[in-house]
Amino acid sequence: MLQNFRLYSQYYDLLYKDKDYALETDYIDQLIKQYKPKSKNVLELGSGTGRHANLFSQNGYHVYGIERSSEMVNIANQSKRENIEFQVSDISAFEVNKQFDIALSLFHVISYLNSNQDLILTFQNVYRYLNKGGLFIFDVWHSAAVHALIPEKRTKQLSNGKISVIRNANPIIYPEQNVVEVNYDIEVTDLKSGTKTVFTEKHPMRHFSKPEIELLAFATQFEILHSEEFLTKAIPSEDTWGVCYILKKI
Ligand SMILES: C[S@@+](CC[C@H](N)C(=O)[O-])C[C@H]1O[C@@H](n2cnc3c(N)ncnc32)[C@H](O)[C@@H]1O
């Protein structure tokens, strides 16, 4: 099995320190209030280092996170607020003895599911643990934008005063699979000693068209209530990298 997020987890929050988790949480909270007001219990798939979970807890939700990487869960547990639990499991094969009003999967977690089988198993699992009428809200890479914008090599550099991290992303496009394999070369420098650590990780990301999500929803007994560009609420276009889908359990 692919072992990403093992070493990457240590640098994840630094690499995404400028990501506006509060804004994203408010955006999702608005969607929940619009489509299923009075929701309380949230199942979060791919909960990562728990940053959305903490903010949803502040907004009064109870969050149960499922996350495959034990390293990510260890970090999440260090700053966990009340009414939050995390379980180390794969989102295509977990069991839990609770039911939920809302299932969330944020920051392209569903795009990490490359095979139709893993997608179907995950959607079926979400169906199983949602209350009737419950919502499944997630954002995924958008095929139209991948075809139009074509992923390129990118470099990101961040520092927290103790270490600096340089991440080079080299994408390999697999057009027949609707997958872009993002290969990260990461160099971490200890700013005091000058010691460098270098490692690599593969993040194979699947992108989706709306008809594919419609088919997945149909096959697993969801209906699509709405889709829009993540955060901006714009109608998805060739410039829309992340599309947010709101599905309802029939
Ligand atoms: C880009 S991170 C997003 C984390 C978090 N949702 C956030 O917004 O910061 C993707 C996360 O999904 C998790 N993940 C990917 N595939 C998974 C799977 N099949 N089962 C459980 N977790 C998975 C990874 O371990 C990683 O923590």
The ligand as an SDF file (V2000), in Angstrom:
LIG
                    3D

 27 29  0  0  0  0  0  0  0  0999 V2000
   -4.2680   16.6220    1.5900 C   0  0  0  0  0  0  0  0  0  0  0  0
   -4.5010   15.7830    3.1010 S   0  0  0  0  0  0  0  0  0  0  0  0
   -5.9610   16.5790    3.7610 C   0  0  0  0  0  0  0  0  0  0  0  0
   -6.0470   16.4660    5.2620 C   0  0  0  0  0  0  0  0  0  0  0  0
   -7.1370   17.3360    5.8910 C   0  0  0  0  0  0  0  0  0  0  0  0
   -8.4520   16.9750    5.4120 N   0  0  0  0  0  0  0  0  0  0  0  0
   -6.8560   18.8060    5.6450 C   0  0  0  0  0  0  0  0  0  0  0  0
   -7.7100   19.4820    5.0500 O   0  0  0  0  0  0  0  0  0  0  0  0
   -5.7780   19.2770    6.0590 O   0  0  0  0  0  0  0  0  0  0  0  0
   -5.1410   14.2220    2.6090 C   0  0  0  0  0  0  0  0  0  0  0  0
   -5.3700   13.3110    3.7930 C   0  0  0  0  0  0  0  0  0  0  0  0
   -6.1650   12.2010    3.3800 O   0  0  0  0  0  0  0  0  0  0  0  0
   -5.6420   11.0390    3.9830 C   0  0  0  0  0  0  0  0  0  0  0  0
   -6.0410    9.8910    3.1590 N   0  0  0  0  0  0  0  0  0  0  0  0
   -5.8020    9.7030    1.8460 C   0  0  0  0  0  0  0  0  0  0  0  0
   -6.3410    8.5480    1.4370 N   0  0  0  0  0  0  0  0  0  0  0  0
   -6.9490    8.0030    2.5170 C   0  0  0  0  0  0  0  0  0  0  0  0
   -7.6620    6.8020    2.7330 C   0  0  0  0  0  0  0  0  0  0  0  0
   -7.8690    5.9170    1.7410 N   0  0  0  0  0  0  0  0  0  0  0  0
   -8.1540    6.5420    3.9670 N   0  0  0  0  0  0  0  0  0  0  0  0
   -7.9460    7.4370    4.9790 C   0  0  0  0  0  0  0  0  0  0  0  0
   -7.2630    8.5860    4.8370 N   0  0  0  0  0  0  0  0  0  0  0  0
   -6.7630    8.8660    3.6180 C   0  0  0  0  0  0  0  0  0  0  0  0
   -4.1350   11.2660    4.0050 C   0  0  0  0  0  0  0  0  0  0  0  0
   -3.4930   10.4210    4.9180 O   0  0  0  0  0  0  0  0  0  0  0  0
   -4.0850   12.7440    4.3780 C   0  0  0  0  0  0  0  0  0  0  0  0
   -4.0900   12.9470    5.7680 O   0  0  0  0  0  0  0  0  0  0  0  0
  1  2  1  0
  2  3  1  0
  2 10  1  0
  3  4  1  0
  4  5  1  0
  5  6  1  0
  5  7  1  0
  7  8  2  0
  7  9  1  0
 10 11  1  0
 11 12  1  0
 11 26  1  0
 12 13  1  0
 13 14  1  0
 13 24  1  0
 14 15  1  0
 14 23  1  0
 15 16  2  0
 16 17  1  0
 17 18  1  0
 17 23  2  0
 18 19  1  0
 18 20  2  0
 20 21  1  0
 21 22  2  0
 22 23  1  0
 24 25  1  0
 24 26  1  0
 26 27  1  0
M  CHG  2   2   1   9  -1
M  END
$$$$
